[in-house]
Amino acid sequence: MRRDEIAAGLAEVEERIGEACRAAGRDRGEVTLIAVTKTRPAEDVRLLCELGVRDVGENRDQEAAPKARELAGLPLTWHFVGQLQSNKVRSVVGYADVIHSVDRLRLAAAISKEAGRCGREIGCLVQVSLDDDPGRGGALPGDVLELADRIAGYDNIWLGGVMAVAPLGEDPAKAFARLQDVALAVQERHPRATMISAGMSEDLAEAVAYGATHVRVGTALLGRRKSFVR
């Protein structure tokens, strides 16, 4: 049964997070698991919710929007973790509680405007580029503080902290150490911006070691992804 498969994946991921927390001298309660459910049906999300998962991540609006509508009655926090184009802001703001990929002021302004229009408050994380690859999104580390300051000044959104993806081919521990430095600098100016969204299926232990408060796990939890079909 699919429920048994997901339960087994969840138990394994929980054990890995617990081990990473113990190794880092951290409490398990300091790390939130975000189940990344892109390409997965709404029924998988429903089963995750039944198993106690409350945070769900999606990265494609055309897939996430109908899924969120179908599951609107469930006690879930929806995280948008993919790159976000301006023309998708109105839709994403309609269901996402936290947007992890804010990497430019223009995007933050659009989120603020749309959140006000629909009477919501949206959490925003500054996506930090750890490899200077514009194709993967993210603000340069040297630009993050100014961007965070500006985001914190907007209405209808709140600055949650930072997010990053480890560069391909680099030791993730070194990358997440750099992210932690940026995160601490942001927290010095904005003490409530404590979220560090980092770590996925293959590198969650390294992320936890360097302060991640939210790990985004898909494959290790739900198995290899299938192609998304509209």
C-alpha positions in Angstrom: 0.0 0.0 0.0 1.1 3.5 -0.8 0.5 4.6 2.8 2.9 1.9 4.1 5.6 3.0 1.5 5.3 6.6 2.6 5.3 5.7 6.3 8.5 3.7 5.8 10.1 6.6 4.0 9.0 9.0 6.7 10.4 6.8 9.4 13.8 6.6 7.6 14.0 10.4 7.1 13.0 11.1 10.7 15.8 8.8 11.9 18.3 10.6 9.6 17.2 14.0 10.9 17.4 12.7 14.5 20.9 11.3 14.0 22.0 14.6 12.4 20.6 16.6 15.3 22.4 14.4 17.8 25.7 14.7 16.0 25.3 18.4 15.9 24.2 18.7 19.6 20.9 20.0 18.6 17.3 19.2 19.7 15.2 17.4 17.1 12.5 20.0 17.6 14.8 22.7 16.1 14.5 21.2 12.6 11.3 21.2 10.6 10.8 18.6 7.8 9.3 20.0 4.6 8.0 17.2 2.4 8.6 18.2 -1.1 5.7 16.7 -3.1 6.4 18.0 -6.6 5.2 15.6 -9.3 3.3 13.6 -6.6 -0.5 13.4 -6.5 -2.6 15.1 -3.9 -3.3 11.7 -2.4 0.3 11.4 -1.3 0.1 14.8 0.4 -3.1 13.6 2.2 -1.3 10.5 3.4 1.6 12.5 4.6 -0.8 14.7 6.6 -2.4 11.6 8.1 1.1 10.5 9.2 1.7 13.8 11.0 3.5 15.9 8.4 2.4 19.5 8.4 4.8 21.3 6.1 4.6 20.7 2.3 6.9 22.1 -0.4 6.1 22.6 -4.1 8.2 24.3 -6.8 5.8 24.6 -9.9 2.8 26.7 -9.6 0.9 25.0 -12.4 1.1 21.8 -10.3 0.9 23.3 -6.8 -2.1 25.5 -7.2 -4.7 22.8 -8.0 -3.2 20.5 -5.4 -3.5 23.2 -2.7 -7.1 23.9 -3.7 -8.0 20.2 -3.5 -6.4 19.9 -0.1 -7.4 23.3 1.3 -9.2 21.7 4.3 -6.1 20.0 5.7 -3.9 21.6 8.4 -0.9 22.2 6.2 1.7 24.9 5.8 2.5 25.3 2.1 6.0 26.3 1.1 6.8 27.5 -2.4 10.5 26.4 -2.9 11.1 26.9 -6.6 12.1 29.9 -8.6 9.2 32.3 -8.9 8.5 34.4 -11.9 6.6 37.7 -11.5 3.7 36.5 -13.6 3.0 33.6 -11.2 3.0 35.7 -8.0 -0.7 36.3 -7.8 -1.4 32.6 -8.0 1.3 31.5 -5.6 0.3 34.1 -3.0 -3.2 32.6 -3.1 -2.0 29.4 -1.4 1.7 29.6 -0.2 2.3 30.5 3.4 6.1 30.8 2.9 8.0 31.6 -0.3 11.6 30.4 -0.1 13.0 31.8 -3.3 12.8 35.6 -3.0 16.0 36.8 -4.6 15.2 40.3 -5.9 13.4 43.4 -4.7 11.0 43.5 -7.6 9.7 40.1 -6.6 9.3 41.0 -3.0 7.3 44.1 -4.0 5.0 42.0 -6.1 4.5 39.5 -3.3 3.7 42.4 -0.9 1.2 43.9 -3.3 -0.6 40.6 -4.0 -0.6 39.6 -0.4 -2.3 42.9 0.5 -4.9 42.4 -2.2 -6.0 39.1 -0.9 -5.6 39.9 2.8 -2.8 37.5 3.6 0.7 37.8 5.2 3.3 35.7 3.5 6.7 34.6 4.9 9.6 35.4 2.6 13.1 33.9 2.7 16.0 35.4 0.8 17.4 32.8 -1.5 21.2 33.0 -1.4 23.3 32.0 -4.3 26.2 29.8 -3.1 27.7 29.2 -6.6 27.1 32.4 -8.6 25.0 30.4 -11.1 22.2 32.7 -12.3 20.3 29.8 -13.7 19.7 28.4 -10.2 18.5 31.7 -8.7 19.5 33.5 -5.6 20.9 36.8 -4.5 24.7 37.1 -4.2 25.8 36.9 -0.6 27.0 40.5 -0.6 23.6 41.7 -1.6 21.5 39.7 0.9 21.6 42.1 3.8 20.3 45.0 1.8 17.6 42.8 0.3 16.6 41.5 3.7 16.3 45.0 5.0 14.0 46.1 2.2 11.9 43.0 2.5 11.5 43.6 6.2 10.1 47.0 5.4 7.2 45.9 3.2 3.7 45.4 4.3 1.8 42.1 4.1 5.0 40.0 4.2 7.4 39.0 6.9 11.1 38.2 6.7 11.6 34.6 7.7 15.4 34.2 7.0 17.4 32.6 4.2 17.3 29.7 1.9 19.9 28.0 -0.4 20.7 25.0 -2.5 24.1 23.4 -2.2 26.2 23.9 -5.4 26.7 20.9 -7.6 30.1 19.3 -7.2 31.0 21.1 -4.0 31.3 19.7 -0.5 27.8 20.7 0.9 29.3 21.3 4.4 31.5 24.1 3.1 28.5 25.6 1.2 26.2 25.5 4.2 28.9 27.0 6.4 28.9 30.0 4.1 25.1 30.1 4.3 25.2 30.0 8.1 27.5 33.1 8.1 25.0 35.0 5.9 22.1 33.8 8.1 23.7 35.0 11.3 24.4 38.4 9.7 20.7 38.7 8.8 19.7 37.7 12.3 21.9 40.3 13.8 19.7 43.0 12.1 16.4 41.0 12.2 16.3 38.8 15.2 13.1 37.1 14.2 14.4 36.0 10.9 15.6 32.7 12.2 14.7 30.3 9.4 17.6 28.6 7.5 16.1 26.5 4.7 18.8 24.2 3.5 19.4 20.5 2.9 17.7 18.0 0.8 17.6 14.2 0.5 21.4 13.8 0.0 22.8 16.5 2.2 20.4 17.1 5.0 22.9 16.0 7.6 25.4 18.6 6.5 22.7 21.3 6.5 21.6 20.4 10.1 25.2 20.6 11.2 25.4 24.2 10.0 22.1 25.4 11.5 19.4 24.5 9.1 16.0 24.9 10.7 14.0 23.5 7.7 15.1 20.7 5.4 13.4 20.1 2.1 13.1 16.3 1.4 11.4 14.7 -1.5 13.1 11.6 -3.0 14.2 10.0 0.3 10.6 10.5 1.6 8.5 9.6 -1.4 10.8 7.8 -3.8 12.1 8.8 -7.2 10.0 11.4 -8.9 7.8 10.8 -11.9 7.4 13.3 -14.7 4.7 15.8 -14.1 1.8 15.7 -16.6 -0.7 18.5 -16.7 
